[in-house]
Amino acid sequence: MKVFCKKRGQKGFTLIELMIVIAIIGILAAIAIPQFTQYRIRGYNSTAQSDAKQLFTAAQAFFSDSPTGSITNAATLNAYGYRTSTGVTPTAAGTVGALAITALHASGTSTWSVDSSGAITNY
């Protein structure tokens, strides 16, 4: 039976050193987790903004085929290349001169709106 003993010249970490490392990791985690949450919300808002822009582009394609037509919902634009992103609630309605588009992600904080001239705003 062999007994492991600390020999002269061997080095190791003390309990204090290990506790300091754990404290530093805890501090870094406390800083990083709230930042990560904010990054996720910004990503959800960007997804909704992207969907609003895609809705406008699909609406322009719709109006080039049907200049006197009107859009009643976002599903009308699926045939013109629009695909809803996961978690986004899109709305689209109007005619070529009076178009109203909105997009909101379920986990986001901003609703994006596009008017008939293509100007995008959030509120």
MINU-276466 format. One record per residue (C-alpha): residue in one letter; residue number from 1; x, y, z. Coordinates in nm, 3 decimals. Layout:
 r   k    east   north      up
 a NUM       X       Y       Z
...
This chain:
 r   k    east   north      up
 m   1   0.000   0.000   0.000
 k   2   0.140   0.331  -0.104
 v   3   0.073   0.649   0.093
 f   4   0.088   0.977  -0.096
 c   5   0.261   1.246   0.097
 k   6   0.370   1.591  -0.002
 k   7   0.737   1.582  -0.081
 r   8   0.979   1.865  -0.049
 g   9   0.970   2.105  -0.342
 q  10   0.614   2.016  -0.448
 k  11   0.381   2.309  -0.479
 g  12   0.003   2.333  -0.468
 f  13  -0.277   2.579  -0.426
 t  14  -0.377   2.690  -0.080
 l  15  -0.737   2.714   0.030
 i  16  -0.716   3.095   0.029
 e  17  -0.595   3.100  -0.332
 l  18  -0.880   2.873  -0.441
 m  19  -1.135   3.087  -0.259
 i  20  -1.003   3.402  -0.429
 v  21  -1.036   3.239  -0.772
 i  22  -1.393   3.133  -0.695
 a  23  -1.478   3.486  -0.577
 i  24  -1.337   3.635  -0.899
 i  25  -1.542   3.392  -1.110
 g  26  -1.853   3.488  -0.910
 i  27  -1.793   3.859  -0.970
 l  28  -1.745   3.805  -1.343
 a  29  -2.064   3.598  -1.362
 a  30  -2.259   3.869  -1.177
 i  31  -2.148   4.120  -1.441
 a  32  -2.195   3.895  -1.745
 i  33  -2.544   3.754  -1.685
 p  34  -2.735   4.088  -1.698
 q  35  -2.537   4.190  -2.007
 f  36  -2.627   3.860  -2.174
 t  37  -2.997   3.927  -2.109
 q  38  -2.970   4.270  -2.271
 y  39  -2.794   4.118  -2.574
 r  40  -3.077   3.869  -2.616
 i  41  -3.342   4.144  -2.605
 r  42  -3.150   4.345  -2.865
 g  43  -3.141   4.034  -3.083
 y  44  -3.518   3.985  -3.052
 n  45  -3.575   4.351  -3.141
 s  46  -3.346   4.317  -3.445
 t  47  -3.544   4.013  -3.560
 a  48  -3.868   4.213  -3.542
 q  49  -3.706   4.503  -3.730
 s  50  -3.585   4.264  -3.999
 d  51  -3.934   4.119  -4.037
 a  52  -4.081   4.468  -4.075
 k  53  -3.834   4.544  -4.356
 q  54  -3.908   4.211  -4.524
 l  55  -4.281   4.280  -4.503
 f  56  -4.230   4.615  -4.676
 t  57  -4.022   4.453  -4.953
 a  58  -4.285   4.182  -5.005
 a  59  -4.558   4.449  -5.008
 q  60  -4.373   4.638  -5.281
 a  61  -4.358   4.316  -5.485
 f  62  -4.732   4.266  -5.426
 f  63  -4.812   4.621  -5.541
 s  64  -4.596   4.584  -5.851
 d  65  -4.818   4.290  -5.952
 s  66  -5.145   4.446  -5.828
 p  67  -5.116   4.827  -5.818
 t  68  -5.483   4.868  -5.722
 g  69  -5.489   4.574  -5.480
 s  70  -5.499   4.590  -5.104
 i  71  -5.327   4.388  -4.834
 t  72  -5.550   4.258  -4.557
 n  73  -5.296   4.063  -4.350
 a  74  -4.932   3.955  -4.344
 a  75  -5.016   3.607  -4.475
 t  76  -5.110   3.770  -4.807
 l  77  -4.740   3.848  -4.856
 n  78  -4.618   3.488  -4.815
 a  79  -4.656   3.438  -5.189
 y  80  -4.417   3.734  -5.240
 g  81  -4.130   3.595  -5.035
 y  82  -4.218   3.694  -4.678
 r  83  -4.153   3.434  -4.408
 t  84  -4.239   3.510  -4.047
 s  85  -3.952   3.462  -3.802
 t  86  -4.013   3.255  -3.491
 g  87  -4.175   3.461  -3.216
 v  88  -4.258   3.762  -3.435
 t  89  -4.616   3.889  -3.468
 p  90  -4.648   4.075  -3.800
 t  91  -4.934   4.290  -3.924
 a  92  -4.976   4.440  -4.268
 a  93  -5.273   4.623  -4.414
 g  94  -5.349   4.888  -4.668
 t  95  -5.304   4.997  -5.025
 v  96  -5.005   5.128  -5.218
 g  97  -5.058   5.481  -5.085
 a  98  -5.170   5.392  -4.733
 l  99  -4.968   5.096  -4.612
 a 100  -4.928   5.013  -4.242
 i 101  -4.686   4.743  -4.128
 t 102  -4.587   4.647  -3.774
 a 103  -4.373   4.369  -3.627
 l 104  -4.320   4.274  -3.262
 h 105  -4.119   3.987  -3.115
 a 106  -4.282   3.812  -2.820
 s 107  -3.961   3.847  -2.612
 g 108  -3.860   4.189  -2.744
 t 109  -3.935   4.536  -2.613
 s 110  -3.988   4.733  -2.936
 t 111  -4.264   4.736  -3.195
 w 112  -4.135   4.828  -3.540
 s 113  -4.356   5.018  -3.783
 v 114  -4.315   5.086  -4.155
 d 115  -4.527   5.337  -4.346
 s 116  -4.609   5.346  -4.717
 s 117  -4.294   5.548  -4.794
 g 118  -4.068   5.284  -4.635
 a 119  -3.974   5.484  -4.323
 i 120  -3.918   5.247  -4.032
 t 121  -3.964   5.356  -3.672
 n 122  -3.987   5.184  -3.336
 y 123  -4.202   5.258  -3.037
